């Protein structure tokens, strides 16, 4: 019974660790892929239509301080 208890503990610890770690790695890679795409699109000439539309939406939401107003969420 002693071996089974430790096996369960180690299994849960490794499963949780690898599960959360892999999920964070996947989310980070998706974030960095989007970040790289945004930088690439920002440097393109002429600007892609999707990028221009996103800038227009940001300009509508964000006030002069760079913070979204309470009524503009």
N, C-alpha and C positions, 0 to 999 in steps of 0.2 A: 504494500500500500504506500510505503514511503516513496518508492521510485515513481509510482503513478502520479502522486501529488506534485513532485518536482517536474515531471514531464508535462503535466498540464500547465503549470506555472511558466515554464520555459516556452512552451508552445504558444500560450497566450501572449507572453511578452514579445516573442519574436514576430508573431502574427500581427500584433498591434503595431510594433515598431516598423516592420517592413510595409505593412498596409498604409500607415500614415505617411511614412517616408516616401513610398512610391507615389502616393496621391499628391504629395507636395511637389515631388519632382515633375510629375506630369503637369500640374498647374503652373509651375515655374516655367517649364518649356513652352507652354501655350502662351503665357504672358510675354516671355522674351521674343517669341515668334511674332506676336502682335506688335510689340515695341519696335522690333527691327523693321517690320513692314511699314509702320507709321513713319519712322525716320527715313526710310527709302522713299516713300511717297512724298514726304515733305521736301525732299531734295530734287524731285523730278521736275523737269520743265517740258511741256506744260503740266500743271498740277492735274492729277486725276480728278474726275468729276466727283467721285465718292469722297475724296479728301476735302474738296471745296465745300460740299454740302455739310460735312462734319464741322468744318470751321464756322460755317454760317450758324449751325445749331448751337455751337459753343458760344458764339457772340451773342445770341439771343438769350442764353441762360445766365451767363456770367456778367456781372456788372463791372464797373471800372476798377474795383479793388481786387478782382480776380476771384471773388467768392460769390457763389450762387446766392441770390437773394431768397428770402423765405417764401415769396410768392412765385418763384420761378423754378420749381423743382420738377 
